Amino acid sequence: MLYESDLQYLSLVITLNLAWLLSAMICGVYNEKYILSSGFLRCSRESWGFCMLFFTSIMFYFFNATLGNAYTGAIILFILCALLVNRVVFGYINNIYKKSYFDSHRVLMIGYNNLSIKLAEHLEVDGINKKIIGYCEEEENVHELSKHPILGNIKDAMSICTKYHATEIYSTITPDKNENIQDLIQSAEQNCIRFRLVPNLGLYLNNHTQVHFVDEIPVISQHREPLESINNRIIKRAFDIVFSVGVLIFINSWLIPLIGLLIKLESKGPIFFMQERSGENNVPFYVLKFRSMRVNNDSNSVQATKGDKRITKIGKFLRRTSLDEFPQFLNVLKGDMSIVGPRPHMLKHTDEYSKLIEKYMVRQFLKPGITGWAQVSGYRGETQNIHQMQKRVEYDVWYMENWSIPLDIKIIFKTVHNAIKGEENAY
């Protein structure tokens, strides 16, 4: 029989687990690249912070925090300690595993060239338990000393594998370049040696490239775009609508009349400011904002600068807190914008920067957003030089290639955090 106190503790456990799962999903705390990387402390700190935020909010609003401050504080400290212990133990076990199995994957490289040298370095440095035993290459193609020995010609590869107990072969030479490669593939498989073919497609491929098949025909795309999927588009649009409706009902319903009154009391002109900006696929649309400047003739061509005399007193507050962007939730409902995405630029700036920055127009593949990955990463507001805009484009393209709902939620939380904390570029 469960007593009321038992139900409270059971609620605590369930709430805590749900809060942790949500925060871990947002911050990618179990992502392999974070587990033993320099980003460990940052990722762990963020995930723990989000978890505590979710946990305390849920307990306060739904369970009235009846379990006591001391007990809740102990739980919060326990989660932090458990996270640190978990990572230390995992790191220790992982190091033991790497040392135990380091010599079990012995690799023979076919071909001695820039690609094979770079590949060999990555195979050893990235900690994936590969040991390079050497290269096979024709003598006339080797013109320098190598870190790993040149063990023989390509036709001798199988005998070299047997001698050095190789378990894998990586070939940067394709069958059309050397007639011995096709025979080597068959011989390797017959001897239970894994054969990896590494064609030199550096001119066409990078770590963002995506290869998909139309029937049996491979098609290379220069960028990975999760939002090309119809399902993902539906999910993102549904999230945008639900979030926007919530903001319009619970915030904009009282914020718009209040801000509108303050704007009217300080300066003549409309409450809202509408400006034509570059949208998805570079289709122009009118973005909606609270008017933060006095009416002027340069608003469609000149960015706001620090100490800009055009900005009103209430406008300065609105821009610093990002409240001037709240009318854009109407743009989201209309379908011109998303909650998260690349910030829309003025048509003049799109025209100028598209001629100066490579891949600038790639950011236009997405709907623009009220906030974005570039903005929460320090690249919001005025762009004083070309480098700042290049970094903004870099972050926008990264967002496009790595989109997910947890990432959107993370960006929203960072936006709120930055607005409360205050940002240097918010003027």
Secondary structure, DSSP 8 states (H G I E B T S, - for coil): ---HHHHHHHHHHHHHHHHHHHHHHHHTTT-HHHHTSTTHHHHHHHHHHHHHHHHHHHHHHHHTTTT-HHHHHHHHHHHHHHHHHHHHHHHHHHHHHHHHHGGG-EEEEES-SHHHHHHHHHHHHTTS--EEEEEE--GGG--S--SS-EEE-GGGHHHHHHHHT--EEEESS-TTT-THHHHHHHHHHHTT-EEEE----TTT--TT-EEEEETTEEEEESS--GGGSHHHHHHHHHHHHHHHHHHIIIIIHHHHHHHHHHHHHHSSS-SEEEEEEE-GGG-EEEEEEE--B---S-TTTS---TT-TTB-HHHHHHHHHTGGGTTHHHHHHHTS-EEES----BHHHHHHHTTTSTTGGGGGGS--EEE-HHHHTT--S---SHHHHHHHHHHHHHHHHT--HHHHHHHHHHHHHHHHH--TT--
